[in-house]
Amino acid sequence: MNDEVIIAEELTKVFNKSLVAVDHISFRVKSGEIFGFLGPNGAGKTTTISMLITVLRPTEGTASVLGYDIVRQANDVRKVIGVVPQEYTADEDLTGYENIMLCADLYGIPREIAKKRALELLEMVELTQFKDKRVETYSGGMRRRLELACGLINRPKVLFLDEPTLGLDVQTRTATWNYIHKLKEEYGMTIFMTTHYLEEADALCDRIAIIDKGRIVSIGTPRELKDSLGGDIITISIKESVDVSELIRGVAHVKDVKKENGSYRIKAEFGEVTAPLIIEALRKGGYTVTRLSLTEPTLNEVYLEYTGRTLRDSEESKEAIRMQRMILRRARGG
Amino acid sequence: MSETNNCSPSLLRGLWALTVRELKKWLKDPVMVLMLVLQPLIWMGLLGKSMNLNAIFSINSFSYLEMPDIYIPGSLLKPPVSGTLVIPGSLIAQQLQQMFSDVGARIMQASFGVTDYFSYMAVGMVSMIVVMTTMFTGFSIVWDRRLGFLNKIISTPVSRAAIIFSKILNATLRAVFQATVILALAYLLGLQLSPKFTPFNLLGIYAAIFLVSVGLSSIFIAFSLRTTRMERPMQIINLIMMPLMFASNIFFPISLMPDWMQAVAKVNPLSYLTDAVRELTILPPDGSVLMLDFAYLGIFAVILSAIGIVLSWKYLTK
């Protein structure tokens, strides 16, 4: 009972009676784990998180956080969670310290305790020397850290991170990951996060749910997800424009062959051994192999497997992402 | 490190925190304060000083009046005398001017309540600043929503009422402050206070401003919360500002307006606000008129804030 911190059952959100953002998803998050929602923009990640943090009311289905129903006991949920939204919500006109204290006030934390905690948190996210500077002057990474600190002021048992490294450069992103790791170790929190960065999900999450078009298409540890592909991926191209899928399928250890964009994506056990066998078979058939690559499965492969496209494909320009978010937010009425 | 706070923030704590945030933001942006004051100041300086109605009716407007001397033959007088009676033209002009001035002052007094138009409309500018300030403050919630701040505070256990009331309170505090600035400026520019004015009257003025601000800001916040387009609240402000101002007694007495306009002006809360502020500044206060003004403003505030708060509440707890 206490082992499952978040329980979602058939959670659904429909906007304007027609736009299905989240489509009957169910999942359970265990105590102390980092659970990640991985999917492209517009997959329904933020909508899901918004329902869990009681900002949006589900159209259908239920969910509970630490046993509190997100609709009927919304206020109890709010007390035990911390939220780090994907936007920079800290007030630019206030200083970092003022922002944290504002959050403390919103949680009703006694002033004395709040002051101590605020300084502690600022120390942890290495903002102590900037605490009396207006947030206006902060860099993206600093703002992100300040948001993290704000989300922790009430010592939440469950922390929600919505795209924690969106728009950050690689270095800052890695630094943020370190903070999140540290958080988990120091406070033993359960963390629910969304991301559309594969590396992030791989580096941080204990378990991942791959979400696409409002549905969870697969769920498991990164290892499990990769293993579920059933082996390595061999990609091969031949000179001739003939379909040789059947021929390849006949080779030992080959489990699956997909032809896409003129090359063959082959799933096979023991890739290192199988690849030469395939080349051999093709040469015997009179075909010329022009290109071959062998990869151990990554989350990208997993993602491709379950959604039929790579995350890279669905990653658009920054402007397009912003537009899409705008449209979604409008639909959400937020 | 695992102790958690299960304490719920009190309504007052949340209200205080959110209001202080707004006030801090406000004080850190003095330009905005200045800009808002500037507009009524320009109106007051240009319109109030140029539409100098009392000057039309005053001696000055007849200073060029030249009357010929009047010769009356002594035989026409009763009883007839010999010779000719000469009434100097300048004397007649003087008499006419005096009469005209008296009549003019009475006309001003009868229609405006005071003999000085500048004082009349300068007080009206208090209403203008109150409307502008409350609306622009209501507008700020659109930004809070856009920037994600609103969603963040919704996800905290802070009372929903605190979220709404902090905005209303903020609008009211700003309106009171700006109105004080306007009154002070008007006084410097020549506003003539009634001899019966006492600093206590300010409390009455603030009460009237409070009622209007609460009503207007609640409804405007509810509207801003629900609008899907950022530009909408701005358009609304632009659209209703002029009619609200001109179909009221801010610039001109209601009794001299055409009937249809009177009908509008008589439900316009700004008429009552302006009237109350006039009673408390430039006019000798009339208890029964003030009672009526405050009663109307009270009802206005209760109805609008009830609607506004219910709508906002629904949005925040949807």
Interface residues (C-beta under 8 A of the other chain):
Chain A: S50 I53 T54 V55 L56 R57 N75 R78 K79 V80 I81 V83 P85 Q86 E87 Y88 T89 D91 D93 L94 E98 L102 C103 D105 L106 Y107 G108 I109 P110 I113 R134 N154 R155 P156 K157 E186 Y187 G188 R330 G333 G334
Chain B: M1 S2 E3 T4 N5 N6 C7 S8 P9 S10 R13 G14 W16 A17 L18 R21 K24 K25 K28 D29 R145 L147 G148 F149 L150 N151 K152 I153 I154 S155 T156 P157 V158 R226 T228 Y315 K318
